[in-house]
Amino acid sequence: MLKQTGPGHVLRWGLISKKLSALASKKAATVEEVKESILKYNPCYKGKWSFDALAMLGKPSPLKTHFETLFPKIAALALKLPEQVKKAIPLLQHQEPASITLSQVQISCLLANAFYCTFPHRNTTRPDAEYHNYPSINFTRLFGNQSERKTQKLHAIMQYFNVVTDEKSKPEGLVTFERHRLTYADVPKWEKCNDTMQKLHVTSKGEIEVEGKGMLQVDFAASWIGGGVLDSGLVQEEILFLINPELIVSRLFTEKLDDNECLIITGTQQFSCYRGFSDSFQWIGPYDDDLERDDWGRLKRQILAIDALHFRHHRDQYSMTKIRRELNKAYCGFKGHHDHQEPDIATGKWGCGAFNGDPELKAVIQLMAAAKAKRGLAFFTFGDDDLSRGLQEIYNLLVAQNMTVGQLYEYLEDYCTRRKAGSRESLFDFLRNTIINIRSLL
């Protein structure tokens, strides 16, 4: 459970309330006043925490006039936590499938507290710390070590608070966070799997969160959910969390994901538009989310967090042990977890880039997992025309051959053997040549 009880907790909240009430009573507050308040109830971090990135918000920007008036509003929102969250929030712990549903108002109160760094036991990752296996939630790292990345990230965060602190625009729906696991009995016998390829749409244009509306959108996650969103990280997962900041609250209660687990989030709202990626990322303005809501009042947006393996050396991934792990991880997320019809999956170069994954291998792994889950795949290659053409060609060959997942698994075994023997042949070339040779023998 997240809320501590006892005299120490009561005294600390009293101090927090006093400092935040003083801020909330103002029409405007400076970054220096925000810093002074945070350090009053986090005194041991005085001289250790920097606020220079937050201070950069005073520079010319589209939201400049809002920042100093927003700080008191965020403080007032943080103070509403006891009335909005009356019970302890359960933790989504490893190997324990469970779900949590929160209102968007509750999430805004929790994130306002994260902004003001009020969660006392979440400032350390020491191995003996109570929450050592959970991501950070307080915003301290985002506030320090100024960079252009952090300036752009803070614009997105402040746009979120700009909306949720306004009585006219604050959202009133629900968001559900579900932790799922693949039990030993659920793990497919991949080499014996007779499922064939499901439908596939491949494109080098468009984005998962835009063109993938209404689908299960894959978050190329870190095992610590949210990755570096509250630090300097700024790739696919962090961008997703910045334009949908309600995702950030999952860091409060989601323990590090194990190899057989995933997290599915339903109902988050998009608040910002952006362009670019990594160092070229720019916040470009507000986003008006017009998605329909389901019967629970949740926006019809489903996000699947699955973490790929991080390969120190590119060659390490050509191992069936590693491939099985990735197949099981993808299948854990792709398989239906509810009785009703599940939507198709929007994904792309999962685990590539910084994680060193082979885009061709990762594409085939996801094709196999989707086939086993009996769900269609929309695959976005993010401008990679060669991968787009190659994947479409290989898919067409697999379908024409009526290839089963089990047969494809055996080909991956052969491919790994060749790579270990020193072959540099790409996976697509190997599959193309193998299939053509089989056809010639018939």
CORGIDA-V653312 format. One record per residue. N is the residue number from 1. D_FIRST is the distance of its C-alpha to the first C-alpha in Angstrom with 1 decimal. Layout:
# CORGIDA-V653312
N,D_FIRST + N,D_FIRST
This chain:
# CORGIDA-V653312
1,0.0 + 2,3.8 + 3,6.0 + 4,7.8 + 5,10.4 + 6,13.9 + 7,17.2 + 8,16.6 + 9,13.9 + 10,16.3 + 11,19.2 + 12,17.8 + 13,17.0 + 14,20.5 + 15,22.1 + 16,20.3 + 17,21.5 + 18,25.0 + 19,25.4 + 20,24.2 + 21,26.2 + 22,29.2 + 23,28.8 + 24,28.2 + 25,31.4 + 26,33.5 + 27,35.3 + 28,34.9 + 29,33.2 + 30,34.1 + 31,32.1 + 32,33.1 + 33,31.5 + 34,28.3 + 35,28.4 + 36,29.2 + 37,26.3 + 38,23.7 + 39,25.3 + 40,25.4 + 41,21.7 + 42,21.6 + 43,24.9 + 44,24.7 + 45,25.1 + 46,28.3 + 47,30.9 + 48,28.5 + 49,27.1 + 50,29.8 + 51,30.0 + 52,33.3 + 53,32.1 + 54,30.7 + 55,34.1 + 56,36.0 + 57,34.8 + 58,37.6 + 59,40.2 + 60,42.0 + 61,39.8 + 62,39.7 + 63,36.7 + 64,38.1 + 65,38.7 + 66,35.2 + 67,33.2 + 68,34.1 + 69,33.7 + 70,30.4 + 71,28.6 + 72,28.8 + 73,27.6 + 74,24.5 + 75,23.8 + 76,24.4 + 77,22.0 + 78,19.2 + 79,20.0 + 80,19.3 + 81,15.5 + 82,15.1 + 83,17.5 + 84,16.3 + 85,12.5 + 86,12.5 + 87,9.2 + 88,5.6 + 89,5.7 + 90,4.8 + 91,5.9 + 92,9.6 + 93,10.4 + 94,14.1 + 95,16.4 + 96,14.1 + 97,15.6 + 98,13.5 + 99,13.8 + 100,12.3 + 101,14.9 + 102,14.9 + 103,18.1 + 104,19.9 + 105,19.9 + 106,16.1 + 107,16.3 + 108,19.1 + 109,17.3 + 110,14.4 + 111,17.3 + 112,19.3 + 113,16.7 + 114,16.7 + 115,20.5 + 116,20.6 + 117,18.3 + 118,16.0 + 119,12.9 + 120,13.8 + 121,12.3 + 122,13.4 + 123,17.1 + 124,17.9 + 125,18.0 + 126,19.5 + 127,19.2 + 128,17.7 + 129,15.0 + 130,11.3 + 131,11.0 + 132,14.6 + 133,14.3 + 134,12.9 + 135,15.4 + 136,16.1 + 137,15.2 + 138,17.2 + 139,20.8 + 140,22.7 + 141,24.3 + 142,25.5 + 143,27.2 + 144,29.2 + 145,32.0 + 146,33.8 + 147,35.2 + 148,36.5 + 149,33.7 + 150,31.2 + 151,33.4 + 152,33.5 + 153,29.7 + 154,29.2 + 155,31.7 + 156,29.6 + 157,26.4 + 158,28.5 + 159,30.0 + 160,26.6 + 161,26.0 + 162,29.7 + 163,29.1 + 164,25.7 + 165,26.9 + 166,30.1 + 167,30.1 + 168,32.7 + 169,31.0 + 170,27.2 + 171,25.9 + 172,24.8 + 173,23.6 + 174,20.5 + 175,19.0 + 176,17.4 + 177,15.7 + 178,16.4 + 179,15.9 + 180,19.0 + 181,20.7 + 182,24.3 + 183,24.8 + 184,27.8 + 185,29.7 + 186,29.0 + 187,30.5 + 188,34.0 + 189,37.1 + 190,38.1 + 191,41.6 + 192,42.3 + 193,40.8 + 194,43.5 + 195,41.8 + 196,43.9 + 197,43.0 + 198,41.5 + 199,42.7 + 200,42.2 + 201,42.8 + 202,43.2 + 203,43.7 + 204,44.0 + 205,43.5 + 206,40.5 + 207,36.8 + 208,33.9 + 209,32.2 + 210,35.6 + 211,37.8 + 212,34.8 + 213,33.8 + 214,32.9 + 215,32.2 + 216,29.2 + 217,29.1 + 218,28.2 + 219,26.2 + 220,27.6 + 221,24.3 + 222,23.2 + 223,20.8 + 224,18.6 + 225,18.3 + 226,20.5 + 227,22.6 + 228,24.3 + 229,23.7 + 230,22.6 + 231,25.4 + 232,28.9 + 233,28.4 + 234,30.3 + 235,31.0 + 236,30.1 + 237,26.3 + 238,26.2 + 239,28.8 + 240,27.0 + 241,23.8 + 242,26.2 + 243,28.1 + 244,24.9 + 245,22.5 + 246,19.9 + 247,19.3 + 248,18.1 + 249,14.7 + 250,13.9 + 251,13.8 + 252,10.6 + 253,8.6 + 254,11.5 + 255,12.2 + 256,15.9 + 257,18.0 + 258,20.1 + 259,23.8 + 260,23.4 + 261,20.6 + 262,20.6 + 263,18.7 + 264,20.4 + 265,19.9 + 266,22.0 + 267,23.2 + 268,22.9 + 269,25.8 + 270,28.3 + 271,29.3 + 272,31.7 + 273,34.7 + 274,35.5 + 275,38.1 + 276,38.4 + 277,36.2 + 278,35.0 + 279,37.5 + 280,39.2 + 281,36.1 + 282,36.9 + 283,35.1 + 284,37.9 + 285,36.6 + 286,34.6 + 287,34.1 + 288,34.5 + 289,32.3 + 290,34.4 + 291,32.5 + 292,32.5 + 293,29.5 + 294,28.6 + 295,28.4 + 296,24.7 + 297,25.8 + 298,24.5 + 299,26.9 + 300,28.6 + 301,27.3 + 302,25.5 + 303,24.5 + 304,24.0 + 305,22.5 + 306,24.3 + 307,24.9 + 308,28.4 + 309,29.6 + 310,30.8 + 311,34.3 + 312,35.8 + 313,39.2 + 314,40.3 + 315,42.0 + 316,38.9 + 317,37.8 + 318,40.9 + 319,39.5 + 320,38.7 + 321,35.6 + 322,34.3 + 323,35.6 + 324,34.0 + 325,30.6 + 326,31.2 + 327,32.6 + 328,29.5 + 329,27.1 + 330,29.2 + 331,29.6 + 332,25.9 + 333,25.7 + 334,29.1 + 335,29.1 + 336,28.5 + 337,25.1 + 338,26.4 + 339,29.6 + 340,31.2 + 341,33.3 + 342,31.4 + 343,32.8 + 344,34.6 + 345,32.9 + 346,33.6 + 347,33.4 + 348,35.5 + 349,35.8 + 350,32.4 + 351,32.0 + 352,35.3 + 353,36.1 + 354,34.0 + 355,32.7 + 356,36.4 + 357,36.4 + 358,39.7 + 359,39.7 + 360,42.1 + 361,40.1 + 362,36.8 + 363,38.7 + 364,40.1 + 365,36.8 + 366,35.2 + 367,38.4 + 368,38.0 + 369,34.3 + 370,35.2 + 371,38.2 + 372,36.2 + 373,33.7 + 374,36.8 + 375,35.7 + 376,37.9 + 377,37.3 + 378,38.2 + 379,38.5 + 380,38.8 + 381,40.5 + 382,40.1 + 383,43.9 + 384,44.6 + 385,47.7 + 386,48.7 + 387,45.4 + 388,45.7 + 389,49.2 + 390,48.6 + 391,45.6 + 392,47.6 + 393,50.5 + 394,48.6 + 395,46.8 + 396,50.2 + 397,51.6 + 398,48.7 + 399,49.2 + 400,53.0 + 401,52.6 + 402,50.2 + 403,48.0 + 404,45.2 + 405,41.9 + 406,43.1 + 407,46.4 + 408,44.6 + 409,42.3 + 410,45.5 + 411,46.9 + 412,43.9 + 413,44.6 + 414,48.1 + 415,47.1 + 416,44.8 + 417,47.7 + 418,50.0 + 419,47.6 + 420,47.3 + 421,51.1 + 422,51.3 + 423,51.7 + 424,50.7 + 425,51.2 + 426,48.5 + 427,46.6 + 428,48.2 + 429,51.7 + 430,51.1 + 431,50.0 + 432,52.9 + 433,55.4 + 434,54.1 + 435,54.2 + 436,57.6 + 437,58.9 + 438,57.7 + 439,59.4 + 440,62.6 + 441,62.7 + 442,62.5
